Amino acid sequence: MFPFTEQKNGNDLVVREFDADVDPHELVWHRDRENRTVQVWNDSDWQFQFENELPIDLKKNVYFTIPKGVYHRVIKGTTNLKVAITKHF
């Protein structure tokens, strides 16, 4: 069970929504098996953090890349968060 809902749009694009009520303990540090590009679809007070770096604010239209194998996490806010993720295989 994941801490988000997900809609797949093709083989490499997914839209994920994190609910404001998610338990923050479910938002664990992890790494992915492929490079990813993320676009934030709504204004929120959530944050994103790479290991050993300061968090960045997740605001509408923010784009960033997550390299394969790099530890990262999202930090819970008080609103819902919706992002589009393109997976680069």
CORURVEN-V335462 format. One record per residue. RES is the residue in one letter. PHI is phi in degrees with one decimal (999 if undefined). PSI is psi in degrees with one decimal (none if undefined). OMEGA is omega as a letter, one per 30 degrees, with the letter a starting at -180 (999 if undefined). Layout:
res=RES phi=PHI psi=PSI omega=OMEGA
res=RES phi=PHI psi=PSI omega=OMEGA
//
This chain:
res=M phi=999 psi=128.9 omega=a
res=F phi=-100.6 psi=158.5 omega=a
res=P phi=-84.7 psi=26.5 omega=a
res=F phi=-151.7 psi=163.3 omega=l
res=T phi=-101.0 psi=154.4 omega=a
res=E phi=-141.3 psi=137.3 omega=l
res=Q phi=-119.5 psi=129.4 omega=l
res=K phi=-92.9 psi=133.2 omega=l
res=N phi=-122.4 psi=80.4 omega=a
res=G phi=92.8 psi=-170.1 omega=a
res=N phi=-78.8 psi=-26.8 omega=a
res=D phi=-120.2 psi=-0.5 omega=a
res=L phi=-120.5 psi=129.7 omega=l
res=V phi=-131.2 psi=148.4 omega=l
res=V phi=-112.9 psi=123.5 omega=a
res=R phi=-116.4 psi=142.3 omega=l
res=E phi=-126.8 psi=125.7 omega=l
res=F phi=-101.0 psi=127.0 omega=a
res=D phi=-82.0 psi=145.7 omega=l
res=A phi=-61.2 psi=-21.0 omega=a
res=D phi=-91.2 psi=4.0 omega=a
res=V phi=-62.3 psi=143.6 omega=l
res=D phi=-71.5 psi=122.5 omega=a
res=P phi=-60.1 psi=-21.2 omega=l
res=H phi=-69.7 psi=-15.6 omega=l
res=E phi=-81.4 psi=-13.4 omega=a
res=L phi=-93.3 psi=80.3 omega=a
res=V phi=-93.1 psi=156.5 omega=l
res=W phi=-62.0 psi=138.0 omega=l
res=H phi=-158.4 psi=173.6 omega=l
res=R phi=-135.5 psi=156.5 omega=a
res=D phi=-109.2 psi=160.3 omega=a
res=R phi=-87.8 psi=-3.3 omega=l
res=E phi=-145.5 psi=160.5 omega=l
res=N phi=-66.6 psi=147.0 omega=a
res=R phi=-137.6 psi=144.5 omega=l
res=T phi=-112.3 psi=132.4 omega=a
res=V phi=-119.2 psi=134.2 omega=l
res=Q phi=-121.4 psi=127.7 omega=l
res=V phi=-81.8 psi=129.8 omega=a
res=W phi=-97.5 psi=-10.5 omega=a
res=N phi=-146.3 psi=156.8 omega=l
res=D phi=-69.3 psi=139.5 omega=a
res=S phi=-154.9 psi=172.9 omega=l
res=D phi=-110.7 psi=21.2 omega=l
res=W phi=-76.7 psi=165.0 omega=l
res=Q phi=-136.0 psi=161.4 omega=l
res=F phi=-123.8 psi=142.5 omega=a
res=Q phi=-141.3 psi=130.3 omega=l
res=F phi=-87.3 psi=152.6 omega=l
res=E phi=-56.2 psi=135.6 omega=l
res=N phi=64.6 psi=23.1 omega=l
res=E phi=-132.3 psi=160.3 omega=l
res=L phi=-74.9 psi=149.5 omega=l
res=P phi=-67.0 psi=153.5 omega=l
res=I phi=-114.0 psi=149.2 omega=l
res=D phi=-75.6 psi=139.3 omega=l
res=L phi=-100.5 psi=93.5 omega=l
res=K phi=-109.7 psi=157.9 omega=a
res=K phi=-51.0 psi=134.4 omega=l
res=N phi=72.6 psi=8.5 omega=l
res=V phi=-70.8 psi=133.5 omega=l
res=Y phi=-117.2 psi=144.6 omega=l
res=F phi=-157.4 psi=162.7 omega=a
res=T phi=-114.3 psi=138.3 omega=l
res=I phi=-111.4 psi=111.2 omega=l
res=P phi=-69.4 psi=146.7 omega=l
res=K phi=-52.1 psi=133.4 omega=l
res=G phi=80.1 psi=3.1 omega=a
res=V phi=-95.2 psi=128.1 omega=l
res=Y phi=-66.7 psi=139.1 omega=a
res=H phi=-160.5 psi=170.7 omega=l
res=R phi=-158.3 psi=164.4 omega=l
res=V phi=-105.7 psi=148.7 omega=a
res=I phi=-113.6 psi=123.9 omega=a
res=K phi=-59.9 psi=140.1 omega=l
res=G phi=-112.8 psi=-163.1 omega=a
res=T phi=-103.4 psi=-4.7 omega=l
res=T phi=-115.8 psi=174.5 omega=l
res=N phi=-73.8 psi=154.9 omega=l
res=L phi=-125.8 psi=130.8 omega=l
res=K phi=-126.3 psi=127.0 omega=a
res=V phi=-133.9 psi=153.1 omega=l
res=A phi=-108.0 psi=132.7 omega=a
res=I phi=-121.9 psi=123.2 omega=l
res=T phi=-103.0 psi=123.0 omega=a
res=K phi=-93.8 psi=129.9 omega=a
res=H phi=-107.2 psi=101.5 omega=a
res=F phi=-83.9 psi=none omega=999
//
